[in-house]
Amino acid sequence: MPNKRRNRSNKNKEDITTPRNDKDTPIQDYEDDEIEEMQEADLKQLIRTLRSSQKQILELQKSLMDKIENLSRENEILRRNQNEMKQLVEQETVIVTRNHNEVKNSIDQMKNTLESLTNRMSEAEERISDLGDREQESIQSDQRKEEEIRNLKHIVGNLQDTIKKPNIPVLGVPEGMEREKGLESLFSDILAENFPGLEKDRDIIVQEAHRTPNKHDQKRSSPRHIVIKLSTVKQKEKFLKCAREKRQITLRGSPIRLTADFSSETLQARREWQDIAQVLREKNCQPRILYPAKLSFVNEGEIKTFHSKQKLKEFVATCPVLQKMLRDVLHTETQKHGHQYERR
């Protein structure tokens, strides 16, 4: 027993003399009997070791607490971030859902609008088609009316020409000259003064004579025309032929002029041949304007007669000589009619 204590004492001395690292010294487990046998130095060393261990434990505890606190803080931050993310996701979800609904509603509205526009376009196309049909019908109706008007004018003109065919207008007879003997006697004076051979011709009979009404200008200085109606057209042609041969016709020494009596449409149609007839006359084609408004001339020894300028143009296109001869006057007529169409 004393040896055992001695060994422990020596062991304690060795422990005291050998320096120890408190941090590296592990906490040892002692039995109760060993604690009672320990010396004061051993107890001090044990206390220091316990204090050092306690300090390490406290530091470790503090470190753990700091880590736990940091972890808690980070966890709280993560939780807060998670909540914020959740709220953001919910908000975004609500916004996306709302936008989706709005887009869907907009698409539905666009579809409805497009469908409405399509229906309106279909209705507009139908209306345009109907208007086109109506316009075409109106054009055709107007064309028919114009054709009917032209036909009626032609019929009226023909009737007027038929009625006026035996008439001979006398131009340049002063007003009041007929007061003494009447207008019929003036015609007898014209025959006696210019055509003594026709004076005794019993075929030339005056049916009636009158002055033309002054419709346009009541204050005109020129005398009104005298219209003398013979009994037959043959008498009129015979009289006018003699007048053309004599050329200069007078009444009591004053020059007068004799013409044929036509409707206004026929007169206009005859006037439209004048320029062409003048060119043909210069080329010795012997042009004549026949009743009521036909152009006649000699071409290559053959007499050609045309009722309209269109027929003349078609014939001229097949005849280079006439084409060269009438090119300028026909071109001028085409331009004139083009300007008239533009003004309309």
KEKOL-172740 format. One record per atom (N, C-alpha, C): x, y, z; residue in three letters. Coordinates in pm, whole numbers, plus 32768, in hexadecimal, padded with zeros to 4 digits. Example, Ala and Ser with C-alpha at 12.3 -4.5 7.8 and 13.67 -1.06 7.14 Angstrom:
2
85277DC7830CALA 84CE7E3E830CALA 85287EB6830CALA 85057F1F82C4SER 85577F9682CASER 850A80038313SER 
END
This chain:
344
80527F868000MET 800080008000MET 8054807D8000MET 80C28083805CPRO 811880FB8057PRO 815D81047FD2PRO 817E80917F98ASN 81C280957F14ASN 816780CD7EA9ASN 80EE80A87EB6LYS 808D80D97E53LYS 807D816E7E5BLYS 807981A57ED6ARG 807082367EE4ARG 80EB82797EB1ARG 815F82367ECEARG 81DD82727EA0ARG 81E0827A7E09ARG 81B082117DCDASN 81B082107D38ASN 8155827E7D02ASN 80E6828E7D46ARG 808B82F77D19ARG 80C783807D32ARG 8112838C7DA4SER 8150840C7DC1SER 81B8842B7D5ASER 820683C47D38ASN 826B83DA7CCFASN 822883FD7C49ASN 81BE83B97C34LYS 817683D67BB5LYS 814084637BB3LYS 811184907C26ASN 80E085197C2EASN 814F857C7C1BASN 81C6855A7C56LYS 823885B37C45LYS 826185BC7BB3LYS 825F854C7B75GLU 8281854E7AE8GLU 821D85A37A9AGLU 819E85997AC2ASP 813985E97A7CASP 814E867C7A95ASP 817E869D7B14ILE 8192872A7B33ILE 820A87607AEDILE 827787107AECTHR 82F287417AAFTHR 82E687487A18THR 829286F779DETHR 828086FA7949THR 821687607926THR 823C87C378D7PRO 81DA882A78B1PRO 816A87F0785BPRO 80F4881F7875ARG 807C87F1782BARG 8039886377E0ARG 7FFD883E7773ASN 7FAB889D7726ASN 7F1C88897751ASN 7EEA88F57794ASP 7E6288EA77CAASP 7DFD88CC775FASP 7E15890376E9LYS 7DB488F0767FLYS 7DB988637648LYS 7E3288287655ASP 7E4187A2761DASP 7E2A87367683ASP 7E1C875F7704THR 7E0E86FA776DTHR 7D8086CC7772THR 7D68864F7761PRO 7CDE861D7764PRO 7CAD861077F2PRO 7C3086187802ILE 7BF686087888ILE 7BF4857578A7ILE 7C3485517918GLN 7C3D84C47940GLN 7BD184A279A5GLN 7BB0842679AAASP 7B4F83F47A0AASP 7B9B83BD7A84ASP 7B7983ED7AFBTYR 7BBA83C07B78TYR 7B5583797BD0TYR 7B8783137C10GLU 7B3682CB7C72GLU 7B3683197CF6GLU 7AD682FA7D47ASP 7ACC83437DC8ASP 7B47832C7E1EASP 7B7982B07E23ASP 7BEE82947E75ASP 7C6982D77E3FASP 7C6C82E97DBAGLU 7CDD832D7D7CGLU 7CD983C27D9CGLU 7C6283F87DA3ILE 7C5784877DC2ILE 7C8584A07E51ILE 7C6684437EABGLU 7C8D84547F37GLU 7D2384497F46GLU 7D6383FA7EF3GLU 7DF383E77EFEGLU 7E3F84557EB6GLU 7DF884AF7E69MET 7E3D85157E1CMET 7E7885807E76MET 7EE985B67E4EGLN 7F2B86207E97GLN 7EEF86A77E6FGLN 7F17870A7EB2GLU 7EE587917E9AGLU 7F0787C07E0EGLU 7F8187A17DE3ALA 7FAB87CC7D5BALA 7F56878A7CF3ALA 7F36870C7D0CASP 7EE286C77CABASP 7E5887057CA7ASP 7E28872A7D1DLEU 7DA387687D20LEU 7DA287ED7CD5LEU 7E0D88387CE9LYS 7E1588B87CA2LYS 7E1988A37C0ALYS 7E6C883E7BEDGLN 7E7588227B5BGLN 7DEF87F67B27GLN 7DAA87A87B74LEU 7D2787787B4BLEU 7CC587EC7B3FLEU 7CCF88497B9DILE 7C7588BD7B98ILE 7C9089107B1CILE 7D1589257B03ARG 7D3789727A8AARG 7D02892E7A0CARG 7D1488AC7A0ETHR 7CE388607998THR 7C4C886D798ATHR 7C08886579FDLEU 7B76887379FALEU 7B4E88FE79CBLEU 7B98896379FCARG 7B7889EB79D2ARG 7B9089FE793BARG 7C0589C37914SER 7C2289CE7884SER 7BB889877831SER 7B8E89147861SER 7B2788CA7819SER 7AA38916781CSER 7A8B89527895GLN 7A0F899F789FGLN 7A118A15783EGLN 7A878A557837LYS 7A958AC677DCLYS 7A808A99774CLYS 7ABE8A27772CGLN 7AAE89F376A4GLN 7A1C89D17689GLN 79DD899776EEILE 794F897476DDILE 78FB89F176CAILE 791C8A5A7719LEU 78D08AD7770ALEU 78E58B15767FLEU 79698B137658GLU 79848B4975D2GLU 793F8AF87567GLU 79468A72757CLEU 79028A1C751BLEU 786C8A36751CLEU 78388A46759BGLN 77A98A6275A8GLN 77858AE67565GLN 77DE8B4B757ALYS 77C58BCD753CLYS 77CB8BC474A4LYS 78328B787477SER 783D8B6673E6SER 77C48B2073ADSER 77998ABA73F5LEU 77228A7373C8LEU 76A78ACC73CALEU 769D8B1D7435MET 762B8B77743DMET 762D8BDE73CAMET 76AA8C1073AFASP 76B68C6F733EASP 768D8C2D72BAASP 76BD8BB172ADLYS 76998B6B7231LYS 76048B51722BLYS 75CE8B2972A2ILE 753E8B1172A6ILE 74F38B927286ILE 75258C0372C2GLU 74E48C8472A7GLU 74EF8CAB7215GLU 75688C9571DDASN 757A8CB3714FASN 751F8C5C70F8ASN 751B8BDC7120LEU 74C58B8270D6LEU 74328BAC70E2LEU 740C8BD5715BSER 73828C03716FSER 73668C80711BSER 73CC8CDC7120ARG 73BB8D5770D0ARG 73B18D36703BARG 740C8CE0700EGLU 74088CB96F81GLU 73868C706F60GLU 735C8C1D6FBFASN 72DD8BD66FAAASN 72688C396FA2ASN 726F8C9E6FFAGLU 72068D036FF8GLU 72088D516F74GLU 72858D706F4AILE 72928DB76EC9ILE 725E8D606E58ILE 72838CDF6E5ELEU 72528C836DF7LEU 71BA8C776DFALEU 71858C706E75ARG 70F58C656E83ARG 70B18CE36E4FARG 70EE8D596E75ARG 70B58DD66E45ARG 70BD8DDF6DABARG 71358DB86D79ASN 71448DB96CE8ASN 70E38D596CA5ASN 70D18CE86CE8GLN 70748C856CB1GLN 6FE78CBD6CAFGLN 6FC38D036D1EASN 6F3E8D406D22ASN 6F2F8DAD6CB8ASN 6F9B8DFE6CACGLU 6F988E686C46GLU 6F8E8E2C6BBAGLU 6FDE8DC16BA7MET 6FD78D7D6B24MET 6F4D8D436B0DMET 6F158D0B6B76LYS 6E908CD26B6BLYS 6E2B8D3F6B49LYS 6E378DB46B8FGLN 6DDD8E236B72GLN 6DF18E566AE3GLN 6E738E606ABDLEU 6E8E8E8D6A35LEU 6E548E2C69CELEU 6E698DAC69EBVAL 6E348D47698FVAL 6D9B8D51698AVAL 6D5E8D6469FFGLU 6CCD8D716A02GLU 6CA08DEE69B5GLU 6CEA8E5D69CFGLN 6CC88ED96987GLN 6CDA8EC868F1GLN 6D4D8E8E68CCGLU 6D668E76683FGLU 6CFC8E196804GLU 6CD88DB56853THR 6C718D596825THR 6BED8DA2680ETHR 6BCC8DFB686EVAL 6B518E4A6860VAL 6B5B8EA467E5VAL 6BD08EE767D6ILE 6BE38F426764ILE 6BDC8EF466E1ILE 6C258E8166DFVAL 6C248E306664VAL 6B978DFF6646VAL 6B518DD566B0THR 6AC68DA6669CTHR 6A6F8E186667THR 6A818E9066A8ARG 6A328F03667AARG 6A548F2765E9ARG 6ADA8F2B65CEASN 6B048F496545ASN 6AD08EE164E3ASN 6AD58E64650FHIS 6AA38DF964B9HIS 6A0D8E0D649DHIS 69C48E316506ASN 69358E4A64F4ASN 691D8EC2649AASN 69718F2C64B3GLU 69628FA3645FGLU 69838F8463CEGLU 69F38F3863BCVAL 6A188F136333VAL 69AB8EBC62F4VAL 69768E616343LYS 690B8E0C6310LYS 68918E6062EBLYS 686F8EBF6346ASN 67FE8F176328ASN 68198F6B62ACASN 68988F9D62A5SER 68BC8FED622FSER 68B38F9A61B0SER 68E38F1F61B9ILE 68DC8EC66144ILE 684B8EAC611FILE 67F88E966186ASP 67698E80616BASP 672B8EFC612BASP 67508F736163GLN 671C8FEE6129GLN 674D90006099GLN 67D08FE16084MET 68068FEC5FFCMET 67C08F8B5F9EMET 67A78F125FCFLYS 675E8EB25F7DLYS 66D38EE65F5CLYS 66908F1D5FC5ASN 660A8F545FADASN 660F8FC95F4BASN 667490225F63THR 668490955F0ATHR 66A390685E7CTHR 66FF90065E70LEU 67228FD25DEDLEU 66A98F925DA9LEU 665D8F495DF8GLU 65E58F0B5DC1GLU 65828F755D95GLU 65758FDF5DEBSER 651B904D5DC7SER 654A90945D49SER 65D190AC5D43LEU 660890ED5CCCLEU 65F590955C51LEU 660990135C63THR 65F58FB75BF3THR 65658FBD5BC2THR 65088FBE5C23ASN 647B8FC85BFDASN 645E904C5BB7ASN 649990B95BEFARG 6483913B5BB0ARG 64BF913F5B24ARG 653991035B16MET 657790FF5A92MET 652190AE5A31MET 64EA90405A63SER 64928FF05A0DSER 6418904159E4SER 63DD90885A48GLU 636990DC5A29GLU 6390914B59C8GLU 6409918859E2ALA 643791F45988ALA 644E91BE58FBALA 648B914558F2GLU 64A1910A586EGLU 641C90EF5829GLU 63BB90BE5878GLU 633790A7583CGLU 62F89129580DGLU 630791925864ARG 62CF9214583CARG 6316924A57C1ARG 639E923C57C1ILE 63EA926C574DILE 63C1922056D1ILE 63B0919B56E3SER 6384914A5671SER 62F991775642SER 62A1919156A6ASP 621A91C15682ASP 62229249563DASP 627992A25677LEU 628893265639LEU 62C2931955AELEU 632592BB559FGLY 635D92A5551AGLY 62F4927554B8GLY 62A0921854E8ASP 623591E75491ASP 61D492585470ASP 61B292A754DAARG 6156931754C2ARG 6195937E5463ARG 62199397547AGLU 625D93F75424GLU 625D93C45393GLU 627B93415386GLN 6279930852FFGLN 61EE931152C2GLN 618992F15315GLU 60FF92FE52E4GLU 60DF938F52C1GLU 611193EB531ASER 60F7947952FFSER 613D94A4527FSER 61BC9473526CILE 6206949551F2ILE 61BD945F5178ILE 619393E15183GLN 614A93A65114GLN 60C793F050FBGLN 60839414516CSER 60079460515DSER 602194E8511DSER 608E952C514CASP 60B095AD5111ASP 60D4959D507DASP 611E95305060GLN 6141951A4FD4GLN 60C595014F80GLN 606894B34FBAARG 5FEB949D4F70ARG 5F9E95204F5EARG 5F9D95724FCCLYS 5F5795F24FC2LYS 5F9A964C4F5BLYS 6022964F4F60GLU 606896A14EFEGLU 604E96704E70GLU 604D95E94E63GLU 602F95B34DDEGLU 5FA295D64DB4GLU 5F4495CE4E13GLU 5EBB95F34DF3GLU 5EB196884DD1GLU 5EFB96DA4E1FILE 5EFB976B4E03ILE 5F3397864D78ILE 5FA597404D58ARG 5FDF97534CD4ARG 5F7D97274C66ARG 5F3C96B44C82ASN 5EDC96854C1FASN 5E6796E74C0FASN 5E38971B4C85LEU 5DCA977B4C7FLEU 5DF697FB4C37LEU 5E7298294C59LYS 5EA5989F4C13LYS 5EAF98864B7DLYS 5EDF980C4B5EHIS 5EEB97EA4AD0HIS 5E6197E74A8DHIS 5E0197AC4AD5ILE 5D7997A74A9EILE 5D4098344A8FILE 5D5398854AFAVAL 5D2199104AF5VAL 5D67995D4A86VAL 5DED99454A7CGLY 5E3699894A11GLY 5E0599604988GLY 5DEF98DC497AASN 5DBC98AD48FAASN 5D3298E948DBASN 5CDC98EF4945LEU 5C59992C4932LEU 5C6699BF490CLEU 5CC09A054954GLN 5CD49A934934GLN 5D0B9AA448A7GLN 5D6C9A4B4886ASP 5DA49A5547FFASP 5D3B9A364795ASP 5CE599D347B7THR 5C7A99B14757THR 5C1A9A254746THR 5BF99A6247BAILE 5B9D9AD547B4ILE 5BDE9B4B476DILE 5C629B5E478BLYS 5CA79BD24753LYS 5CE19BB846C9LYS 5CD59B3E469BLYS 5D169B1C461CLYS 5CE99B7545A8LYS 5C699B99459DPRO 5C419BF2452EPRO 5C609C854548PRO 5C989CA645BDASN 5CAD9D3345E2ASN 5D2C9D6A45A4ASN 5D289DEB458AILE 5D9E9E34455BILE 5DAE9EAF45B2ILE 5E119EB0460EPRO 5E2A9F29465CPRO 5E6D9F944605PRO 5E3DA00F4610VAL 5E75A08145C7VAL 5EB1A0E0462DVAL 5F33A0FB4621LEU 5F7BA14C4683LEU 5F9DA1D34646LEU 5F92A23B469AGLY 5FBDA2C04670GLY 5F50A31A463CGLY 5ED1A2F04643VAL 5E62A3454614VAL 5E40A3A74684VAL 5E48A42A466BPRO 5E2DA48C46D5PRO 5DA1A47F470FPRO 5D96A49F4790GLU 5D15A49B47D4GLU 5CB6A5044798GLU 5C36A4E04787GLY 5BD0A53D4756GLY 5BC0A53F46C1GLY 5C1AA4FF4677MET 5C10A4FF45E6MET 5B93A4B645B7MET 5B60A459460AGLU 5AEEA40945E2GLU 5A68A44C4603GLU 5A6AA4C3463BARG 59EDA5034665ARG 5992A52645F0ARG 59CFA54A4581GLU 597EA577450FGLU 5934A50344CDGLU 597DA49B44A8LYS 5941A42E4459LYS 593DA3A944A3LYS 5982A39D4514GLY 5987A31D455AGLY 5A04A2CD4536GLY 5A21A2684586LEU 5A9BA2194574LEU 5A96A1C244F6LEU 5A1FA19144D2GLU 5A15A13E445BGLU 5A3DA18B43DEGLU 5A15A20B43DASER 5A38A25C4365SER 5ACEA277435ESER 5B11A27943D2LEU 5BA3A28D43D1LEU 5BE8A2194389LEU 5BB2A19F4398PHE 5BEDA12E4353PHE 5BDDA13D42BCPHE 5B66A1724294SER 5B51A18C4205SER 5BB3A1F441D2SER 5BD3A25B4223ASP 5C34A2C041FDASP 5CBFA28241EDASP 5CE0A221424BILE 5D63A1E04241ILE 5D6CA19141C0ILE 5D01A1494199LEU 5D00A0FE411CLEU 5D0EA15A40A4LEU 5CC0A1C840A6ALA 5CC3A2234033ALA 5D4AA2654025ALA 5D8CA2874096GLU 5E0BA2CF4091GLU 5E81A2744074GLU 5E77A1F7409CASN 5EEDA1A04090ASN 5ED7A1294032ASN 5E5BA0F74029PHE 5E40A0823FD7PHE 5DC5A09B3F80PHE 5DD4A0E93F18PRO 5D61A1073EC2PRO 5D23A08A3E84PRO 5D79A0233E6DGLY 5D469FAA3E30GLY 5CEB9F5B3E8EGLY 5CFF9F6A3F12LEU 5CAD9F203F73LEU 5C2F9F6A3F9BLEU 5C269FEA3F73GLU 5BB5A03B3FA0GLU 5B31A0053F6BGLU 5B369FCF3EF1LYS 5ABC9F9C3EB4LYS 5AA89F073ECDLYS 5B039ECB3F1CASP 5AF99E3C3F39ASP 5A869E263F9CASP 5A1E9DE33F6FARG 59AA9DD13FC3ARG 59C09D67402FARG 5A2C9D194022ASP 5A479CB44089ASP 5A789CF2410BASP 5AB39D674104ILE 5AE89DA9417CILE 5A779DF841BBILE 5A419DBF4226ILE 59CE9DFC4269ILE 59F29E1342FBILE 59DE9E8C432AVAL 59F99EAE43B7VAL 597E9E8B4409VAL 59919E344469GLN 59229E0F44C3GLN 59139E744534GLN 59839E9D456DGLU 597D9F0045DAGLU 5A069F4045E9GLU 5A099FB2462CALA 5A879FF84648ALA 5A79A04346CBALA 5AE6A0494719HIS 5AE0A08F479BHIS 5B6DA0B747C7HIS 5B6FA116481EARG 5BEDA13E485DARG 5C09A0E148D5ARG 5C87A0C148EBTHR 5CAAA06E495FTHR 5C9DA0C249DDTHR 5C6FA0864A4DPRO 5C66A0D14ACBPRO 5CF0A0F44B00PRO 5CF7A16A4B3EASN 5D77A1984B75ASN 5D80A1664C06ASN 5DB7A0EE4C1ALYS 5DB7A0B04C9ELYS 5E2AA0DF4CF6LYS 5E9BA0FE4CBDHIS 5F14A1154D0CHIS 5F27A1A74D34HIS 5F25A2004CD3ASP 5F42A28D4CF1ASP 5ED6A2E44CB3ASP 5E83A31F4D08GLN 5E17A3734CD6GLN 5E4AA3F44C97GLN 5EC3A41D4CBCLYS 5EF9A49C4C8BLYS 5F5EA4894C1ALYS 5F62A4134BDDARG 5FC4A3FA4B73ARG 5FA6A4554AFBARG 6012A4824AB8SER 6003A4DE4A47SER 5FEDA49549C3SER 601FA41849B9SER 600FA3CF493BSER 5F7FA3A0492BSER 5F4FA39E48AFPRO 5EC2A3764898PRO 5EADA2E148B0PRO 5E34A2C048D6ARG 5E11A23448E9ARG 5E09A1EE4862ARG 5E1FA16A4866HIS 5E19A11E47EBHIS 5D87A10F47BEHIS 5D7BA100473AILE 5CF8A0E24700ILE 5CFAA05046D5ILE 5C96A00546FEVAL 5C8D9F7946D8VAL 5C1B9F6A4673VAL 5C3E9F3B45FCILE 5BDB9F284593ILE 5BC99E92457FILE 5B4F9E62458BLYS 5B309DD6457BLYS 5AF09DBE44F4LYS 5B349D6A44A3LEU 5B009D474420LEU 5AA89CCB442CLEU 5A639CAE43C2SER 5A029C3F43C9SER 5A489BB743C7SER 5AB99BAB4383THR 5B009B2B437BTHR 5B969B41438FTHR 5BD89AD443B6VAL 5C6A9AD843C5VAL 5CAD9AE6433EVAL 5C6F9AAB42D9LYS 5CA89AB44252LYS 5CB09B444224LYS 5C4B9B944243GLN 5C4E9C234222GLN 5CC09C69426AGLN 5CD19C4642E9LYS 5D3D9C844338LYS 5DC59C6342FDLYS 5DDD9BE142DCGLU 5E5E9BB942A7GLU 5E799C004221GLU 5E109C0C41D0LYS 5E1F9C504150LYS 5E459CE24164LYS 5E039D2341C3PHE 5E1F9DB041DEPHE 5EAD9DC24216PHE 5ED59D6E4278LEU 5F5A9D7B42B4LEU 5FC89D5B4250LEU 5FAE9CFD41F3LYS 60129CDE418DLYS 602D9D5A4137LYS 5FC19D9F4110CYS 5FD29E1A40C3CYS 601B9E854114CYS 5FFE9E894197ALA 60419EED41ECALA 60D69ECE41F8ALA 60FA9E4F4201ARG 61889E2C4209ARG 61D19E4F4188ARG 618C9E3E4118GLU 61CB9E5E4098GLU 61DF9EF44088GLU 61809F4340B8LYS 618B9FD540AALYS 61EAA0104113LYS 61EE9FD24188ARG 62499FF941F6ARG 621FA07C4237ARG 620FA0E941EDGLN 61EDA16A4228GLN 6156A1814217GLN 610CA188428AILE 607CA19C4289ILE 605FA22542C6ILE 6006A26F4286THR 5FE4A2F642B7THR 5F4DA30542C0THR 5F23A36A4312LEU 5E97A391431CLEU 5E93A428431DLEU 5E5CA46042ADARG 5E56A4F2429CARG 5EE1A52E42A6ARG 5F41A4E3426DGLY 5FCBA5144266GLY 6021A4F242DDGLY 5FE4A4C4434DSER 6033A4A243C5SER 604EA40C43C7SER 60CBA3E543EAPRO 60EBA35543ECPRO 60A2A30D445EPRO 6072A296443EILE 6034A23F44A2ILE 6072A1B34493ILE 6050A15C44EFARG 6088A0D544EAARG 601AA06F4500ARG 601FA00444B0LEU 5FBE9F9844B9LEU 60039F1B44EFLEU 5FC39ED9454DTHR 5FFC9E5D4586THR 5F8E9DF4458FTHR 5FB99D7D45BAALA 5F579D1445D5ALA 5F309D1B4668ALA 5EB89CF44687ASP 5E859CFB4711ASP 5E909C704752ASP 5EE09C6A47C1PHE 5EF49BEC4808PHE 5EDD9C00489EPHE 5ED19B8F48E3SER 5ECC9B954976SER 5F559BBB49ACSER 5F589BE64A2CSER 5FD89C114A68SER 603C9B9D4A6CSER 600C9B214A85GLU 60679AAF4A88GLU 60A39A954A00GLU 60519A9F4999THR 60829A884912THR 60E29AF648E7THR 60C39B71490CLEU 611E9BE048ECLEU 61A69BCB492ELEU 61A49B9F49AEGLN 62219B8649F2GLN 626E9B1549AEGLN 62279AAC4988ALA 62699A3C4944ALA 62A39A6848BEALA 625E9ABF4877ARG 62919AF147F7ARG 630B9B4A480CARG 63089B9C4877ARG 637A9BF34894ARG 63F89BA148B2ARG 63E59B2E48F4GLU 64599ADD4918GLU 64A19AA3489FGLU 645F9AA1482CTRP 64A19A7247B1TRP 64EE9AE1476ATRP 64DE9B5F4794GLN 65139BCF4745GLN 65AA9BCB4735GLN 65F59BB347A3ASP 66889BB2479BASP 66B99B44473FASP 667D9ACD474CILE 66A69A5D46F7ILE 66839A7A4665ILE 660D9AB1464FALA 65E49AD245C6ALA 66409B3A4588ALA 66719B9A45D9GLN 66CA9C0045A6GLN 674E9BC34577GLN 67859B6445C5VAL 68029B21459EVAL 67EC9AD1451EVAL 677D9A894517LEU 67609A3A44A0LEU 67499A934426LEU 670D9B09443DARG 66F69B6643CEARG 677C9B994398ARG 67DD9BB243F2GLU 68619BE043C6GLU 68AA9B744376GLU 68899AF54390LYS 68C99A864349LYS 68759A5742D0LYS 68109AA942AAASN 67BD9A8B4236ASN 67749A054242ASN 674599E742B9CYS 66F9996B42CECYS 6663998042C1CYS 663A99FA4299GLN 65AD9A1B4282GLN 655399F442F7GLN 656E9A27436FPRO 651B9A0343E3PRO 64929A4643DEPRO 642E9A024412ARG 63A89A394420ARG 636E9A0844A3ARG 631F9A5E44E4ILE 62D99A36455DILE 62499A1C4536ILE 6224999D4535LEU 61A199744506LEU 613A997A4576LEU 60BE9973454FTYR 6050997545B1TYR 604E98F245FETYR 603B98F34685PRO 6038997046D3PRO 60C3999C4701PRO 611D993B471BALA 61A39960474AALA 620698F14725ALA 621198D746A3LYS 626B98714672LYS 62D998B2461ELYS 6353987B4628LEU 63C398AF45DALEU 63D898544561LEU 63E1989344EESER 63F898494472SER 646F9888442ASER 64CA983543F4PHE 653B986743A7PHE 656B97F94349PHE 65BE982242ECVAL 65F297C64287VAL 667B979642B1VAL 668E971342B6ASN 671096D742D8ASN 6732966C4271ASN 679F96884225GLU 67CD962C41BDGLU 675F960E4159GLU 671996784133GLY 66B1966B40CEGLY 662F963240FFGLY 662396184182GLU 65AA95DC41B9GLU 657096384223GLU 64EC96494223ILE 64A9969F4285ILE 649796534308ILE 64CA968D4375LYS 64BD965143FALYS 646396AA444FLYS 640B966A449ATHR 63AD96B444F0THR 63B7967C457DTHR 63BC96D845E1PHE 63CD96B0466DPHE 636696F846C4PHE 632696AA471DHIS 62C296E24777HIS 6300971847F8HIS 637796E8481CSER 63B69712489ASER 644D97194887SER 648D976348E2LYS 651F977048DCLYS 656596ED48FFLYS 6526969C4954GLN 6562961C4978GLN 657095C448FCGLN 650895BF48AALYS 650F9573482FLYS 657995AC47D1LYS 6585963147CELEU 65EC9670477BLEU 6678964A47ABLEU 668C964D4830LYS 671096294867LYS 673395994848LYS 66D295404852GLU 66EC94B24833GLU 671494A247A0GLU 66D494EF4747PHE 66F794E646BAPHE 677F952546A0PHE 679A959946DFVAL 681A95DE46CBVAL 688F958746F8VAL 687895354762ALA 68E394DE4793ALA 690F9478472CALA 68B8945B46CBTHR 68DA93F94662THR 690F943B45E3THR 691294C145E3CYS 693D9509456BCYS 69AE9569458ECYS 6A2B95454571PRO 6A9E959B4599PRO 6A9596294562PRO 6A62963B44E8VAL 6A5B96C144ADVAL 69FE971A44FEVAL 698796E7451CLEU 692A9734456FLEU 695D974645FCLEU 69A196E0462FGLN 69D796E846B6GLN 6A3A975C46C1GLN 6A90976A465CLYS 6AF097D9465BLYS 6AA9985E4647LYS 6A41985D45F5MET 69F898D845D3MET 69A9990E464BMET 696698B34696LEU 690B98DC4701LEU 694498C8478DLEU 69C598A84794ARG 6A01988A4816ARG 69F498FF4877ARG 6A189976484BASP 6A1699EA48A5ASP 69899A0D48D1ASP 692B9A124874VAL 68A49A3C4897VAL 685F99D448EEVAL 6876995148D6LEU 683998EB492BLEU 687898EC49B6LEU 68FC990649BEHIS 693E990E4A41HIS 690799854A8FHIS 68F199F64A4CTHR 68B99A6B4A8FTHR 682D9A4E4AC2THR 67DC9A074A70GLU 675499E34A9BGLU 675899884B14GLU 67B799294B17THR 67C298CE4B89THR 67E3991A4C08THR 684399794BFFGLN 686799CA4C75GLN 67F19A204CA2GLN 67A69A574C44LYS 67349AAC4C66LYS 66CB9A5D4CB4LYS 66AD99E44C83HIS 664A99914CC8HIS 667E99634D4FHIS 6702994D4D59GLY 673C99274DDBGLY 672D99954E41GLY 67459A134E19HIS 67339A844E75HIS 66A19A944E9DHIS 66479A7F4E3FGLN 65B99A884E61GLN 65929A1E4EC5GLN 65CA99A34EB7TYR 65AC99364F16TYR 65E299564FA0TYR 665B99944FA7GLU 669599B95028GLU 66409A22506DGLU 660F9A855021ARG 65B99AEC505FARG 65399AB25096ARG 65049A4A5055ARG 648C9A085087ARG 64A899C15109ARG 
END
